[in-house]
Amino acid sequence: MSDSVKSSLRLCQLCNAEKPVLKRPKTGQRLCKSCFYYVFETEIHNTITDAKLFYPGERVAIGASGGKDSTVLAYVLKTLNERYNYGVEFVLLSIDEGIHGYRDDSLETVKRNKLQYDMDLEIVSYGDLYGWTMDQIVAQIGMKNNCTYCGVFRRQALDRGSVKLGISHVVTGHNADDMAETVLMNLLRGDTARLDRCTEIVTDSTDSPVKRSKPLKYTYEKEIVLYAHYKKLDYFTTECTYSPEAFRGTARALIKNLEAVRPSSIIDVIRSGESFVLKRKLQDEIKKAAAATAVATPATAPSDSKVINSKTTVPMTSTTTNTYTNTSTTVEPTSTTNPASATTSTTITTMPKSAPPTSTHHNIDSKGAPLPFTTTTKMRGRCERCGYLSNNKLCKACVLLEGLNAGRAKLDIAGSQDVSKGSALLSKQLETLSF
């Protein structure tokens, strides 16, 4: 083997100029720092533009926990927002579950991120919302089902925090590993209702006025760790005190074993999950498509348009000059701006600059902001006790709180303490919540 060939093998496989510092987990490529940063950020940008997650002028809350995923998400979104001119205002939204030695420390990290990334921060506390912290809940119910309580309470807390901020869109740091784990969990539990929608990048349900999206859907956890390490980002590393008992740990171990044998297993599992469609839902979609085609269409297309097929017309000319366009833009190789493109061209997908989407959700006002959760105004589909969205008289959180408060009342009576700290007090607290 010649010296030139040996030398090329020791160089970055993209720019062929710098020495590689890592072997990329997703593709196995040997990359230098600059190239890794570039492809990592560009892939996330392409995910955002392909799914059209944002629109100019939108206010979006970033679910910030202080961990690696949310910290990298906040940093990358700030970077991409400035680089590609998204025109989006990002706000940090954190939930304080009340876990001593874990959440109190991680929130200190979030407060530092607030200053580092120049973003507003809103913190919503379980103690303030529900009168219970997770430490108190676990002390009463034990370690077995604590994740069920935390999941229900956290979802509602995120919605309440968003409503308080007047925001109807929250982005979370769920990565590719998380998505693959969720697919396996639903398979192992036989949960077909969730199986065909658990891989959706945007979830917008009727029981919440706030939509959630996952820009890191196709980003490997290992690459997130490497990015945070080389960028020297400030994040919190300790796992939740109560998570080892969660069923997700079983799926996580299986995914890690599969990844060790076949690195593409994570993406393969996600793609498989995306292909799962319930037969009933497929039949409904076929009926809708048939009904749509039955609607009469114009016989001729406008003179300034080119007919692609019987259903679609595309303007022959475009006057868009903004960063957002309706085509793909190829970034030509350069030697200074983007090291990753020194010897190869990189295609960056872009999306049209669109107006705010019109929502038909009855809990969204005319400006696109979610309506406040309150019991003062009787609205359909609201919890009678706290005003949160629910198809039943009581929402899931209030049902769980009833059980917790019944247990607390028994303990109070046994200990000759003031029973007013039980369900009656909590009901009054929930009724006064207006956000």
C-alpha positions, 0 to 999 in steps of 0.5 A: 500500500502506497504512502499516499493511500495510507495517508488518505485513510487517516483523513476525514472521509468528507473533507479529506483535509483534517484528521478524524476524531470520531467514527460516526455511530450512525454511518461508520464514517471517520469524521473531523470535528467540523464535518461532524458538526456540519452533518449533525446540524444539517440532518436536523435542519432537513428533518425540520424542513421536510416536516415543516415544523415551524413557520416564521413568527411562531413562538415555540417552547423547548421542553428543557430538562437540563439533560443532554437531549434538551440542551443539544436541542436548544443549542442546535435550534438556536444555531439553525434559527440564526443560520437559516433565518427561521424567524422563530422565537424559542422559549425554555419550558421546564417542569419541576417534578420535585425529585430531590437530588435530581430535578433540583440540580438539573434545573440549575443547569437549565437556568445557566442555559437560559443565560447561555442561549439568551432565551426566556425560561418558565418553570412549572412545579408539581407542588404548585399545580397538584400539591404533591411532589414525586418524592411524596408520591413515591413515598406513598405508592412505592416504586412500582407505578410511579412513572404512570403518575409522573407521565400524566402529571408531566403532560398536563404540566407542559400544557399548563406551562404552554398555555401560561406562555400563550404558546401552542407548540412544544418541541421535545428532545426525543431522539432516535433511540427513544423512538425505537424504544417506544416502538418495541414497548408498544409491540411487547405490550400489544398496544396496537392503538399506539403502535401506528402513531408512536413514530409521528414527528408531530403529535396533535391530539384532541385532548390537548391544545398544544402540539408536540414535535420531535426535531431529533427523531432521526438523531442517534443518542450516541451522536448527541453525546458526542456533539455535546462533548465536543461542543463542551455544552453545559448539561446534567448527566444524572438519570432520574432516581425512579427510572430504573424500575420503568418498563422502558429500561427493558426496551432500551437494553434490547435496542442497545444490544441490537445496535451493537450488532447492527448500527442501523437497527435503530433507524430500521425499527423506526422505519418499521414503526412508520409502516405500521398502519391499522387495517381499520385506519387504512380502510378509512384513509382509502375511503377518504381518498376515494371521496376526494377523487370523486369531487369534480376538478377543473377541466383546465389548469391556469395558463401560468401553471404546468400540469403535473397530474390530474390532481396537482398543478405547479406554478412555472415561475417562482418569485420567492427569494427568501431562505425558504424556497420550494426546491432543494438547494445544493451547497457547493464545495467550499474551503472556508465556510463549511469544512464538511463540503470541502470535497463533496456537495451537501444537499440541504432541503428547504421549505416554503415560507408559510403563514400560521396554520389554521387550527380547527381545535375548539380550544385554540383562539383566533390568534393560535394561542391555547385557551386557558384551563379554567372552571369559571367558563363551562366548555365542552370537553373540560374537567369539572374540577380543574378545567383541563381537557377531558372527555370525562367528568374528571381528567386523568390527573384529577382521578390520580389525585383523588386516590393520592389524597384519599391515602393522604387523608387516612394517614392524616387521621391516623396521625391526628393531623389536620385533614384539611390538607387532603382532597378538599384543599387540593380541590380548591387549589385546582379550581383556582388554576386559570392557566 
